[in-house]
């Protein structure tokens, strides 16, 4: 029969909000059940709840999906790879390379640390959230430069220099004053706690509908004009 052929099968029930779904197999060829891939589809209009499955920033803007990201870093310690910064688990974290013997640190890499993210396609972005390791502040990103690239083979463009974050285990959120289109982003840590580099999770904010999307040549100037500086 048509149902017995090896082809994708689908079922639709309109756009509905769900927290869980159970697929019950009531009949199968030779009474077995098997599946190669299971995917969930969205309708033509994706709700805020659907788009924010990765979570959202404190201003309510959903994070970009990290499913197709190619993320890399210029220093890694053993199996504490940068993939741990996109695994959805805040208890795991990437760590930069160091050498130790008998509990003593012999040497370690130093900043700058480059976390390079290729989104896979051009995205409109409006900010960044960094979640540091939660057990201590060693390796915390304190001073960060942000770069973007329009295309996969484009040169990096500096859009924010020396963004400064509190040296704590709290989320480090940076909200742009304008949207910008990019295929790649580089988070460059030039100042870290202890000279190490660590990170539990990295998120990029999707387009903020309340902001204008501007070209690269205007973005940095807007950021500089709108930056608030503390007065001692």
MARRO-173463 format. One line per field, with one value per residue: chain; x, y, z of N, C-alpha, C, CB in turn. Coordinates in pm, 1 decimal. Atoms other than C-alpha are relative to their C-alpha. Glycine has a CB too. Layout:
residues N
chain	(A/...) .
n_x	(X/...) .
n_y	(Y/...) .
n_z	(Z/...) .
ca_x	(X/...) .
ca_y	(Y/...) .
ca_z	(Z/...) .
c_x	(X/...) .
c_y	(Y/...) .
c_z	(Z/...) .
cb_x	(X/...) .
cb_y	(Y/...) .
cb_z	(Z/...) .
//
This chain:
residues 232
chain	(A/A/A/A/A/A/A/A/A/A/A/A/A/A/A/A/A/A/A/A/A/A/A/A/A/A/A/A/A/A/A/A/A/A/A/A/A/A/A/A/A/A/A/A/A/A/A/A/A/A/A/A/A/A/A/A/A/A/A/A/A/A/A/A/A/A/A/A/A/A/A/A/A/A/A/A/A/A/A/A/A/A/A/A/A/A/A/A/A/A/A/A/A/A/A/A/A/A/A/A/A/A/A/A/A/A/A/A/A/A/A/A/A/A/A/A/A/A/A/A/A/A/A/A/A/A/A/A/A/A/A/A/A/A/A/A/A/A/A/A/A/A/A/A/A/A/A/A/A/A/A/A/A/A/A/A/A/A/A/A/A/A/A/A/A/A/A/A/A/A/A/A/A/A/A/A/A/A/A/A/A/A/A/A/A/A/A/A/A/A/A/A/A/A/A/A/A/A/A/A/A/A/A/A/A/A/A/A/A/A/A/A/A/A/A/A/A/A/A/A/A/A/A/A/A/A/A/A/A/A/A/A) .
n_x	(83.7/-73.0/-53.3/-111.8/-118.3/-96.4/9.0/40.0/140.7/23.4/133.8/16.0/117.4/6.8/-91.9/43.3/-108.1/-13.4/-119.9/-44.2/81.6/-25.3/29.5/36.6/0.5/104.6/-18.6/-124.7/-31.9/-46.1/21.7/-112.3/7.3/-132.0/0.5/-134.8/-2.5/127.3/-9.8/125.0/16.5/78.4/82.2/-54.7/-30.3/-61.4/30.2/-113.6/-30.7/-68.8/-131.9/-85.0/-26.0/-132.6/7.8/7.2/-70.0/88.8/89.1/103.7/-38.6/-44.9/-133.3/-8.8/-22.5/-141.8/-2.5/-89.9/-120.9/-135.8/-63.7/-140.0/-74.3/-142.8/-71.1/87.8/-62.3/47.5/135.3/84.1/2.4/95.5/133.0/67.4/62.2/126.0/68.2/119.1/-24.9/-81.9/-97.4/-119.0/-57.6/-126.8/-115.3/-120.9/-107.5/-102.2/-77.6/-11.7/-67.7/13.5/87.7/-57.4/7.5/-131.7/15.2/133.3/19.9/44.0/84.3/143.3/67.5/95.7/110.8/51.6/128.0/55.9/141.1/42.5/66.6/6.0/99.4/11.1/-26.7/18.0/-71.3/-79.3/2.9/-103.9/22.7/-129.8/0.5/76.6/-62.4/-94.6/-15.0/-124.3/22.7/111.9/-21.2/21.1/-7.3/28.9/22.2/94.0/-16.8/92.8/-35.4/123.1/5.2/-91.1/-137.3/-26.1/-91.0/63.6/22.5/15.5/121.5/-1.6/-131.3/-13.6/120.9/-47.0/98.8/-27.6/-71.8/87.6/55.7/126.3/2.9/-56.3/86.2/-33.9/109.6/-35.2/91.5/57.7/-19.5/-101.2/1.1/-130.9/-8.0/-93.5/-30.7/-117.5/-7.0/-142.4/-25.5/-133.0/-25.4/69.4/-45.2/-110.5/-62.5/60.6/124.7/102.9/134.6/99.5/92.1/-3.1/122.6/8.8/139.2/56.3/38.6/88.4/89.1/8.7/-121.4/-29.1/-112.6/-86.2/-121.3/-116.9/-68.0/74.0/26.1/-96.1/19.2/120.1/-33.9/-85.5/79.5/98.4/-62.2/-2.4/-126.0/9.5/-81.1/-46.6) .
n_y	(-118.9/-126.7/-26.0/88.7/-44.6/-76.6/-142.2/-77.4/-10.1/-120.7/-23.1/-140.1/-28.7/-145.2/-56.9/16.1/-5.0/128.5/21.9/137.5/73.4/143.9/65.7/138.0/85.2/101.7/105.1/-12.8/113.9/116.1/-34.1/-74.4/-145.3/-60.7/-133.0/-54.1/-137.4/-60.4/-145.2/-70.2/-109.1/-115.2/-55.6/-115.8/-101.5/60.9/-78.8/-32.5/117.5/96.1/-50.0/-17.4/127.3/-8.7/-95.9/-139.3/-98.4/-60.3/-95.7/75.9/36.8/140.5/34.3/74.9/143.5/36.5/131.7/6.6/-77.3/53.6/-83.4/37.4/-85.6/13.1/67.6/97.5/91.0/136.9/20.7/-115.2/-68.8/-110.0/57.8/-2.2/-132.0/-1.6/127.1/-24.8/39.5/-103.6/61.1/32.9/-122.0/-0.5/-53.1/-20.2/95.9/-23.5/117.6/11.8/118.7/13.2/-104.3/-132.1/-47.5/-28.2/-103.5/-3.4/-97.3/-131.5/-71.7/6.8/122.2/-25.4/92.5/-32.2/65.9/-7.7/33.3/84.4/-89.5/-137.0/-21.5/-134.5/21.2/-121.5/3.4/116.8/42.1/93.5/56.5/50.7/118.0/-34.0/42.7/-102.9/-104.1/15.9/4.9/-87.4/-104.6/-131.4/-100.1/73.0/-66.8/74.4/-13.9/73.1/8.4/4.1/128.7/98.6/-29.8/-143.2/-38.2/-39.7/-142.7/-30.8/-78.4/-50.0/16.0/-3.5/15.1/42.5/74.1/23.6/124.8/79.8/116.6/-38.5/-10.7/-121.9/-31.7/-122.8/-32.6/-98.9/-113.5/20.1/133.4/7.8/128.5/64.3/144.5/46.6/-89.3/34.3/-54.5/-2.9/-36.1/-58.5/-5.8/108.9/22.5/93.8/26.4/117.9/-22.7/100.4/-44.0/106.7/-5.3/-118.9/-21.5/-122.9/-44.2/-17.2/-137.1/-75.8/-75.9/-138.8/-70.7/-12.1/78.5/-98.9/53.3/7.6/-129.2/-82.4/71.3/-32.7/-139.6/-4.5/59.9/-92.4/-117.2/35.5/70.1/-68.7/20.7/-32.9/-109.6/29.6) .
n_z	(0.0/2.0/-133.3/-28.0/72.6/-77.9/31.8/-118.0/-34.8/-78.6/-52.7/-38.0/-83.3/-17.9/-97.6/-138.7/-97.5/-69.5/-79.5/24.7/95.8/0.7/126.7/-27.3/118.7/-18.7/98.6/72.9/86.2/-78.0/-140.4/-55.3/10.9/21.1/61.8/19.9/-47.6/-38.0/0.7/-25.2/93.9/-42.5/106.5/68.3/-99.7/-116.7/-118.3/-85.6/-80.4/86.4/37.9/-116.7/-66.2/-60.1/-109.3/42.5/-82.7/-99.2/66.5/68.1/136.5/3.8/47.6/125.2/-7.5/12.3/63.5/115.8/-25.4/-1.3/-101.5/-19.3/-91.8/28.2/-108.9/-63.9/-95.2/4.8/51.2/-34.4/127.7/12.8/18.5/-129.5/-15.5/75.8/-28.0/-80.0/-138.9/-63.1/-90.5/78.3/55.1/73.5/-73.9/80.0/-26.4/-101.8/-36.9/-144.8/-51.4/-145.3/-51.8/22.3/138.2/56.5/102.1/59.0/106.5/-44.1/96.7/28.5/38.4/108.1/23.8/132.9/26.5/135.2/-14.2/111.7/93.6/-50.2/-103.6/-56.5/-142.2/-80.2/-127.3/-37.4/-140.2/-40.1/-132.1/-45.8/-86.7/-118.7/-125.3/-41.7/102.4/74.7/143.5/34.6/99.3/-61.8/106.7/122.6/127.6/83.2/144.0/84.6/141.5/77.7/68.4/-57.3/41.1/-18.7/-108.0/-125.4/-20.5/-142.1/-23.4/-136.8/-61.0/-145.3/-81.1/-131.9/-76.3/-141.5/-24.8/-84.5/68.1/61.5/145.5/58.0/113.8/72.3/90.0/102.2/17.3/133.7/57.2/105.0/70.4/-3.7/16.2/-101.7/-111.9/-82.0/-135.3/-32.2/-139.5/-15.5/-142.9/-69.6/-137.0/-11.0/128.9/61.5/70.8/-23.3/37.9/-11.4/113.3/85.3/76.2/78.9/5.1/132.8/34.9/-89.3/89.5/-42.1/39.6/142.8/50.8/64.9/62.6/-86.5/-16.3/-95.3/-125.2/-105.7/-40.1/-84.3/-128.2/-73.7/-39.0/-101.3/-111.9/-128.1/-70.0/-142.9/-51.4/-134.5) .
ca_x	(0.0/96.2/148.5/401.7/640.3/957.4/852.4/801.3/465.4/308.5/8.0/-127.4/-370.1/-325.8/-123.7/-161.1/51.6/187.2/431.8/448.5/325.4/290.8/309.3/127.4/199.2/-114.6/1.3/329.3/472.5/529.1/413.0/741.6/780.3/1069.9/1151.8/1460.8/1378.2/1097.7/1048.6/783.9/650.5/522.7/256.7/304.6/297.6/535.6/416.5/648.2/622.0/724.8/1019.8/1150.5/1214.2/1579.3/1459.2/1444.0/1630.5/1493.5/1346.7/1129.1/1318.1/1361.2/1705.1/1809.2/1788.1/2133.0/2045.4/2252.2/2532.1/2896.3/3067.8/3445.3/3698.7/4074.7/4159.0/4013.9/4098.7/4056.6/3694.3/3565.9/3495.1/3297.8/3010.4/2934.0/2838.7/2546.6/2421.5/2146.8/2306.0/2433.5/2624.6/2863.2/3106.2/3382.9/3729.7/4041.2/4362.8/4596.7/4864.5/4873.7/5079.5/5012.4/4738.3/4960.7/4901.5/5217.6/5091.4/4772.8/4657.0/4583.5/4325.9/4209.1/3971.7/3764.7/3425.5/3324.7/2963.6/2848.5/2466.3/2448.9/2231.9/2198.1/2012.0/1881.8/2015.1/1965.5/2191.2/2385.2/2350.5/2648.1/2590.1/2914.7/3010.2/2804.1/3045.4/3295.3/3409.0/3742.5/3756.9/3468.7/3441.7/3479.2/3580.8/3449.5/3474.8/3194.8/3239.8/2999.1/3037.9/2773.3/2855.8/3042.8/3351.0/3329.0/3582.8/3502.3/3356.8/3398.4/3056.5/3125.5/3458.2/3522.6/3176.0/3226.1/3043.2/3018.9/3253.4/2981.8/2799.9/2494.8/2387.5/2577.0/2323.8/2410.0/2123.9/2195.4/2041.5/1968.5/1915.6/2190.5/2208.3/2489.0/2587.2/2866.5/2946.3/3272.9/3277.7/3631.9/3719.9/4010.8/3975.5/3889.8/3914.5/4252.1/4338.9/4142.4/3836.8/3515.4/3152.2/2842.1/2602.2/2603.9/2282.4/2221.3/1903.1/1680.4/1537.1/1382.0/1072.5/1092.4/1432.8/1545.0/1769.7/2069.4/2372.4/2713.0/2846.5/2574.6/2560.3/2880.8/2814.2/2466.5/2603.6/2868.7/2620.4/2381.6/2631.4/2594.5/2922.6/2943.6/3072.9/3284.4) .
ca_y	(0.0/366.0/382.8/99.1/287.2/443.6/807.0/1087.4/1088.2/1397.4/1502.2/1852.0/1995.0/2373.2/2608.5/2503.0/2569.9/2252.1/2160.5/1789.1/1548.1/1168.4/972.8/640.3/374.0/160.1/-41.2/-111.7/-334.7/-680.0/-523.6/-331.3/41.9/250.4/606.1/773.0/1136.6/1323.1/1694.9/1942.0/2200.6/2552.2/2732.9/3038.3/3266.4/3164.9/3277.7/3434.6/3117.3/2898.9/3121.8/3142.8/2773.1/2859.2/3115.1/3492.9/3795.9/3999.5/4249.4/3969.6/3925.5/3554.8/3406.1/3281.9/2910.2/2755.6/2440.8/2528.0/2720.7/2648.3/2775.7/2776.2/2915.4/2970.5/2786.8/2470.5/2259.0/1890.5/1789.5/2122.6/2232.9/2535.1/2299.3/2298.9/2666.8/2574.8/2255.8/2421.1/2310.9/2593.9/2346.9/2259.3/2512.4/2571.3/2632.0/2772.8/2569.7/2541.3/2303.5/2175.8/1929.2/1808.1/2063.3/2353.0/2559.5/2562.3/2777.6/2887.5/3065.0/3434.7/3667.2/3759.2/3465.7/3453.1/3281.1/3275.9/3193.8/3120.7/3131.8/2938.9/3205.9/3582.1/3682.6/4011.9/4039.6/4281.7/4173.4/3908.5/3708.4/3535.5/3299.8/3246.5/2934.5/2917.6/2766.4/3056.8/3366.5/3234.4/3290.8/3539.9/3767.8/4125.7/4332.5/4225.5/4347.6/4248.2/4190.4/4085.5/3981.7/4027.0/3706.9/3387.9/3506.8/3873.4/4051.3/4110.3/4452.9/4591.2/4709.0/4750.5/4809.6/4735.4/4642.4/4598.2/4343.4/4286.6/4019.7/3787.9/3465.6/3660.4/3674.9/3926.9/4084.4/4338.8/4509.1/4685.0/5025.0/4912.8/4583.4/4467.3/4191.2/3939.3/3587.6/3563.0/3710.3/3717.7/3764.7/3871.5/3863.5/4100.9/4110.2/3804.2/3704.0/3540.2/3543.2/3223.2/3191.5/3011.6/3022.6/2817.3/2935.3/3182.2/3323.7/3583.5/3792.8/3784.3/4094.5/4355.0/4487.5/4808.7/4900.9/5018.5/4788.7/4993.6/4938.7/4866.4/5216.5/5362.3/5098.2/5171.2/5546.5/5491.7/5264.9/5517.2/5804.7/5613.0/5454.8/5548.9/5594.3/5577.1/5884.4/5825.0) .
ca_z	(0.0/-26.5/350.0/333.3/105.6/243.0/213.7/463.6/639.2/794.2/998.5/1056.8/1310.2/1269.1/1486.7/1849.8/2155.9/2316.0/2588.9/2501.0/2238.1/2236.0/1910.4/1944.2/1681.5/1653.8/1354.6/1177.1/905.8/1061.3/1389.0/1430.8/1485.7/1352.9/1244.1/1099.0/1178.9/1356.9/1289.6/1398.8/1157.0/1216.8/1018.5/802.0/1107.2/1384.0/1724.4/1979.3/2187.5/1891.3/1798.9/2156.2/2217.0/2290.9/2544.4/2537.3/2666.0/2955.1/2705.8/2563.3/2234.6/2144.9/2102.0/1759.7/1707.7/1755.4/1558.8/1249.6/1418.3/1345.8/1661.8/1715.9/1960.4/1949.1/2275.3/2429.6/2733.0/2661.8/2622.7/2756.7/2401.9/2285.4/2200.5/2573.0/2534.2/2307.9/2476.2/2682.3/3011.0/3231.5/3450.2/3166.6/3025.0/2774.6/2921.6/2758.2/2751.8/3050.4/3176.4/3531.9/3736.6/4088.2/4127.6/4023.5/3708.4/3496.8/3210.3/3037.3/2723.8/2756.4/2597.9/2347.7/2316.4/1997.0/1998.7/1631.2/1539.0/1184.9/1183.3/856.2/691.9/718.3/1033.0/1173.1/1527.5/1815.1/2099.2/2286.3/2608.4/2768.8/3060.8/3254.9/3446.1/3762.5/4015.0/4024.7/3833.2/3704.8/3328.5/3338.3/3033.5/3158.9/2854.7/2514.7/2156.8/1918.6/1546.1/1271.7/908.9/642.4/453.7/536.1/344.5/448.5/669.6/1035.1/1116.4/1469.4/1592.4/1963.8/2135.0/2502.0/2618.5/2993.4/3207.8/3581.4/3715.9/3849.3/3766.3/3645.8/3281.3/3070.2/2833.9/2567.5/2383.0/2054.3/1986.5/1628.2/1448.0/1215.7/952.7/983.6/885.7/1143.8/1485.0/1679.2/2055.9/2141.7/2511.6/2570.1/2948.9/3163.6/3529.6/3588.4/3220.6/3157.0/2933.8/3029.2/2913.2/2999.1/2726.2/2435.0/2288.0/2016.3/2019.7/1712.7/1544.3/1774.2/1590.5/1791.5/1645.8/1302.9/1099.8/987.9/760.3/907.8/849.4/1072.9/1344.4/1538.5/1537.7/1683.1/1951.2/2049.6/2055.0/2278.0/2518.0/2884.6/3070.8/3452.5/3633.5/3940.5) .
c_x	(87.2/67.0/123.5/128.3/91.1/-0.1/-43.4/-150.7/-18.6/-144.4/-8.4/-127.2/-14.0/100.0/-58.2/121.8/2.8/128.7/56.5/-92.7/38.5/-42.1/-25.0/-9.0/-99.2/9.7/128.5/25.1/63.9/-7.5/122.1/-30.0/139.7/-17.8/142.5/12.6/-141.6/19.6/-137.7/-4.2/-77.0/-78.6/66.1/35.8/51.9/-26.0/126.5/42.1/74.4/143.4/96.3/34.9/138.8/-2.6/-8.2/75.5/-99.2/-89.3/-107.7/32.4/53.1/145.5/-9.8/10.4/148.8/19.5/103.4/128.5/126.0/77.5/139.6/66.8/148.3/79.7/-97.1/81.3/-64.6/-137.4/-95.3/-7.8/-106.2/-140.9/-78.4/-67.8/-127.7/-78.9/-123.7/14.5/95.4/103.0/126.7/55.9/127.6/109.2/118.0/111.5/92.3/74.8/18.7/72.7/-7.6/-81.3/51.0/-8.5/139.5/-5.8/-144.3/-3.3/-51.8/-92.0/86.2/-46.8/-107.5/-103.9/-65.7/-124.7/-40.1/-144.2/-50.4/-70.8/1.0/-115.2/-4.3/6.9/-6.7/71.2/63.3/-20.4/107.8/-31.5/131.3/-13.7/-58.2/68.7/100.6/19.3/128.1/-29.4/-113.4/39.5/-35.7/-0.6/-6.0/-10.9/-93.4/22.2/-114.1/55.5/-128.6/-20.2/104.8/145.6/35.5/98.5/-80.1/-10.4/-24.0/-123.8/-9.1/134.2/-9.9/-134.1/43.0/-112.7/45.2/66.7/-79.4/-49.6/-135.1/10.5/57.3/-77.6/42.1/-107.8/44.5/-103.0/-64.6/12.9/110.5/-6.1/140.9/-14.7/91.4/13.7/124.7/-11.6/145.2/18.0/142.8/37.6/-82.3/55.2/108.6/71.6/-51.0/-123.2/-96.5/-135.0/-95.1/-93.4/15.8/-130.5/10.5/-146.7/-45.4/-42.8/-94.5/-89.8/-13.6/120.4/12.1/116.9/86.7/119.9/119.4/61.3/-70.9/-8.1/92.0/-18.9/-121.7/28.4/82.3/-80.0/-95.8/55.4/-1.8/129.8/-14.7/92.7/37.6/-24.4) .
c_y	(123.9/26.6/-84.5/43.0/82.8/145.7/75.4/2.9/124.6/4.2/145.8/17.3/150.0/46.8/-11.1/4.7/-131.4/-1.4/-140.5/-65.2/-147.6/-56.6/-147.9/-77.5/-113.1/-113.5/21.7/-123.4/-110.5/26.3/62.5/149.8/56.8/136.8/48.9/140.0/43.0/150.4/59.9/125.2/113.5/50.3/120.4/112.9/-68.8/88.7/28.0/-122.2/-104.1/43.6/0.0/-131.5/-4.7/88.2/141.4/88.3/67.1/108.6/-70.5/-40.5/-143.5/-11.7/-65.9/-149.0/-27.9/-130.6/-8.6/79.7/-85.1/91.9/-53.3/97.5/-27.4/-64.5/-93.5/-89.8/-137.1/-12.2/111.4/92.3/109.2/-52.7/-4.5/134.1/13.3/-128.3/16.7/-35.5/100.6/-57.1/-43.3/127.2/-28.0/58.8/11.4/-93.5/45.3/-130.2/-0.6/-129.3/2.0/114.2/141.1/36.9/37.1/111.9/-2.1/101.6/130.2/63.5/67.1/-139.9/34.9/-111.2/42.9/-83.9/25.2/-46.7/-94.9/77.7/139.9/15.1/148.8/-14.5/132.4/-4.8/-134.7/-28.8/-104.4/-48.1/-61.7/-128.9/39.0/-34.7/100.4/98.1/-14.5/-17.3/87.8/102.1/134.6/110.9/-72.9/94.9/-88.2/32.5/-74.6/-3.6/-22.4/-134.8/-93.3/30.0/147.8/22.6/37.7/151.9/22.6/87.8/52.1/-30.5/16.7/11.3/-62.6/-63.5/-16.1/-136.2/-83.8/-119.7/31.0/9.4/133.8/27.9/133.3/24.0/107.9/113.1/-1.9/-147.6/6.5/-139.4/-58.5/-148.8/-60.3/104.0/-51.2/70.5/-10.1/46.7/51.0/17.5/-106.4/-13.4/-107.6/-29.4/-124.8/41.7/-112.8/56.4/-118.8/-3.8/132.5/5.6/131.3/36.9/15.4/145.6/59.8/86.2/146.7/83.8/5.2/-90.6/91.1/-67.8/9.3/136.6/91.4/-62.9/44.1/142.3/14.1/-58.1/95.8/119.0/-31.7/-70.3/86.5/-34.5/36.1/114.0/-31.2/122.2) .
c_z	(0.0/133.9/30.3/-70.8/91.1/-44.5/125.1/18.7/86.9/47.4/43.7/81.3/26.8/104.1/140.7/91.1/77.9/80.7/-21.8/-101.4/7.2/-135.2/28.7/-131.2/25.5/-101.5/-75.7/-83.8/84.5/149.8/68.2/-9.0/-16.8/-64.2/-12.5/57.8/37.3/7.3/24.8/-86.2/64.0/-118.8/-62.8/94.7/124.5/120.7/79.1/80.4/-82.1/-27.3/116.4/68.7/61.2/124.5/-54.1/96.1/94.6/-59.6/-83.0/-141.9/-0.6/-44.1/-137.2/29.1/-20.0/-75.7/-110.2/20.3/-22.8/94.2/29.2/95.1/-20.5/112.9/70.4/92.4/-8.1/-61.7/40.8/-120.7/-1.9/-26.4/130.8/25.8/-81.1/24.4/86.9/146.7/64.5/97.2/-72.6/-61.3/-78.4/87.5/-94.5/47.9/113.4/24.8/150.8/36.6/151.6/60.3/-19.1/-147.8/-47.6/-102.7/-48.0/-113.0/60.0/-103.8/-105.7/-36.4/-101.8/-5.1/-130.5/-28.5/-144.1/10.4/-108.2/-108.8/60.0/99.1/37.0/150.8/76.1/134.0/27.5/148.0/22.7/140.6/47.5/79.7/134.9/131.8/54.1/-114.2/-81.1/-148.7/-47.9/-106.3/64.0/-104.8/-133.6/-118.5/-83.9/-147.0/-69.7/-142.0/-78.5/-67.5/61.0/-32.5/15.0/114.1/123.6/8.9/148.5/19.0/142.8/62.8/150.6/72.4/132.2/79.9/144.2/17.4/100.6/-79.7/-63.9/-151.2/-44.8/-128.0/-60.8/-104.6/-97.5/0.0/-137.4/-34.4/-104.8/-62.8/-1.3/-25.3/105.7/110.6/71.1/133.9/42.8/143.9/12.1/146.5/70.3/141.2/1.2/-129.0/-69.2/-79.5/28.4/-42.4/6.6/-120.3/-73.9/-78.7/-76.4/-13.9/-144.9/-20.8/104.2/-87.5/37.9/-39.8/-152.1/-35.4/-85.8/-65.6/93.9/27.8/99.1/138.7/112.7/50.3/90.5/137.6/85.6/50.6/113.5/121.8/125.9/71.6/147.7/37.5/144.5/90.7) .
cb_x	(-94.7/-94.0/-106.6/-35.4/-40.7/140.8/-99.3/52.3/-49.7/33.3/-32.5/-2.9/9.2/-141.1/30.7/-78.1/-17.1/-2.1/-30.2/3.4/18.4/-76.0/117.1/-133.8/144.2/-137.3/-117.9/116.0/95.2/143.6/-40.7/132.0/-69.1/90.6/-85.2/35.2/60.2/-52.2/58.7/-15.0/-70.5/90.3/-136.8/-97.0/-124.6/152.2/-102.6/-34.4/-127.8/-75.6/-11.2/-67.0/-16.6/101.3/120.4/-144.7/71.3/81.6/81.3/-123.0/107.2/-89.0/71.9/120.7/-85.6/63.2/-136.0/-71.4/-1.8/65.4/-85.0/75.1/-42.5/57.2/61.3/-74.9/-10.0/-1.5/-53.6/55.9/-24.4/42.8/11.4/99.3/97.3/27.6/95.3/-113.1/58.8/-88.7/-62.0/-32.3/28.5/-12.5/35.9/46.3/81.4/-63.1/137.3/-139.2/148.1/137.6/-23.2/146.1/-96.3/58.0/99.5/-106.5/-98.1/120.6/-88.1/-34.3/-60.6/72.6/-103.8/108.3/-110.2/82.5/-81.6/-90.0/-145.8/-15.8/31.2/-133.0/138.0/-145.9/-93.2/150.5/-139.6/141.4/-115.8/70.2/143.6/-130.7/67.9/135.7/-2.8/80.2/-26.4/-51.3/-85.6/108.5/130.7/-128.7/136.3/-144.9/139.4/-141.4/104.1/0.5/23.5/-35.6/20.8/-131.3/91.1/78.5/-120.5/127.4/-122.2/-114.3/99.9/88.3/-109.9/58.6/-25.4/-130.2/144.7/-118.9/-14.4/-46.8/-143.2/155.4/-148.8/142.4/-124.3/8.5/74.1/71.2/-132.3/143.1/-53.9/69.6/50.0/137.4/-120.2/133.5/-96.0/77.4/-23.7/6.9/-31.9/14.7/-118.7/-48.4/146.2/-37.2/24.1/-2.6/-0.5/-81.1/-146.0/123.9/-124.0/67.2/-17.7/-119.4/-66.2/81.9/-136.6/-17.4/123.8/31.3/-49.0/47.5/30.2/103.4/11.1/-139.1/14.4/142.9/-15.4/-115.7/76.2/115.8/-78.0/-102.2/144.2/-123.1/112.1/32.3/-75.9/151.1) .
cb_y	(0.5/115.3/-26.1/-140.8/81.9/-60.2/25.5/141.8/-129.2/126.0/-97.1/90.8/-76.3/42.5/146.8/-133.2/121.2/-118.1/22.1/-82.3/56.2/-71.2/19.3/-7.0/-55.9/64.4/-5.9/23.8/43.0/-36.6/-122.9/-34.9/61.4/-91.2/100.4/1.8/94.7/-56.7/50.8/35.6/-47.7/112.0/37.7/49.2/86.7/-21.7/-71.5/116.9/-60.0/-16.8/139.1/91.3/-113.9/54.4/-14.4/46.0/106.0/58.0/93.9/77.5/98.8/-81.8/-93.2/47.1/-75.6/-11.3/-33.4/50.7/55.2/-6.0/4.4/-4.0/-24.8/134.4/102.9/-84.4/55.2/-58.0/-132.6/76.2/-98.9/95.2/-140.2/-30.3/108.7/17.5/-95.5/-75.2/-144.9/98.2/-119.4/-104.6/99.1/80.0/-90.3/147.8/-22.2/54.1/-2.4/4.3/-6.4/-5.1/-22.6/4.5/121.4/-125.2/-21.7/33.8/-54.1/90.7/104.9/94.5/-72.3/12.0/-0.5/-24.4/50.2/-87.4/125.6/-109.0/-47.6/99.9/-87.1/72.2/-66.2/24.2/35.4/22.2/-55.9/65.3/-106.2/104.9/-59.0/-68.4/-132.4/-62.3/136.4/-120.1/-138.6/71.8/-26.0/27.7/86.7/-80.5/27.1/31.5/-54.4/64.6/-114.9/109.8/17.2/-138.2/-42.3/75.7/117.3/-55.2/52.2/70.8/-83.5/-61.6/100.6/115.1/-88.2/118.7/-136.4/8.0/28.0/84.5/-115.8/131.7/-17.0/-14.0/4.3/-9.4/45.8/-66.4/132.3/90.0/-54.4/30.1/16.5/25.0/-36.0/-30.6/9.7/39.7/-76.3/92.3/-121.4/134.0/139.8/-134.1/-41.1/-125.1/-11.2/-105.5/13.4/-43.7/63.0/17.2/-18.6/-1.8/0.5/-16.8/132.8/-95.4/2.8/88.2/-63.1/6.1/-67.6/147.1/-124.6/105.2/74.7/-90.3/70.1/25.4/-148.5/-18.7/90.0/-76.4/-130.4/47.8/52.9/-84.8/-39.7/-38.3/83.2/-122.4/136.1/-39.2) .
cb_z	(120.8/-35.4/104.3/-40.1/-124.0/-13.5/-117.8/-10.4/73.9/-81.8/118.8/-124.7/133.1/40.3/-33.9/19.4/96.1/-100.4/148.0/132.0/-145.0/116.4/-103.4/77.0/-32.3/-9.4/-96.1/95.4/-116.6/-38.7/75.0/-74.8/123.5/-88.8/82.2/-148.6/-107.2/136.0/-133.8/150.4/-126.0/58.6/52.5/-101.8/32.1/-21.5/87.4/94.0/57.7/-132.2/-56.3/97.9/-97.8/-101.5/93.2/-11.3/-88.5/113.3/-89.7/-0.7/-56.4/-94.3/100.1/-83.9/-105.7/137.5/-55.8/-123.3/143.4/-147.1/129.6/-134.6/149.1/-29.6/101.0/-105.8/142.5/136.9/48.0/124.9/-112.6/-112.5/-58.3/111.4/-40.8/-151.3/67.4/-56.3/7.5/72.6/70.1/-110.2/111.2/-132.2/122.0/7.7/-126.2/132.3/-73.1/66.2/-48.3/65.2/142.9/48.5/-12.5/-63.4/-119.2/106.3/-107.2/27.0/71.2/-111.4/123.6/-136.3/120.0/-108.7/97.2/-104.1/-1.5/49.4/-30.8/-116.6/124.3/-45.0/19.9/23.0/112.2/-31.6/39.2/-7.0/-2.0/84.4/16.4/-5.7/-19.6/42.9/64.8/53.3/-40.7/124.4/-129.4/104.9/11.1/15.2/-75.0/40.4/-45.9/3.1/-27.1/-103.9/-153.3/-49.4/-143.5/27.6/-43.2/120.2/-85.6/56.1/-31.1/83.1/-58.6/39.8/-73.2/77.0/-63.3/83.7/52.5/53.2/97.6/56.0/-52.6/-28.1/43.1/-66.3/78.9/-140.6/20.6/-108.4/-62.5/56.8/-145.2/134.8/-140.4/-62.6/99.1/-71.7/100.1/-97.9/95.2/-71.0/56.1/-77.2/91.3/55.7/17.6/107.4/-150.4/149.1/-142.8/127.3/47.2/-96.4/93.2/-140.4/76.3/-20.7/-138.3/102.8/-1.3/147.1/61.0/-38.3/-81.8/101.8/-130.0/-61.7/-133.8/-51.8/-21.3/-50.3/-123.6/-66.4/-21.0/-87.9/-119.3/-60.2/-35.2/86.5/-64.9/85.1/-10.2/-1.6) .
//
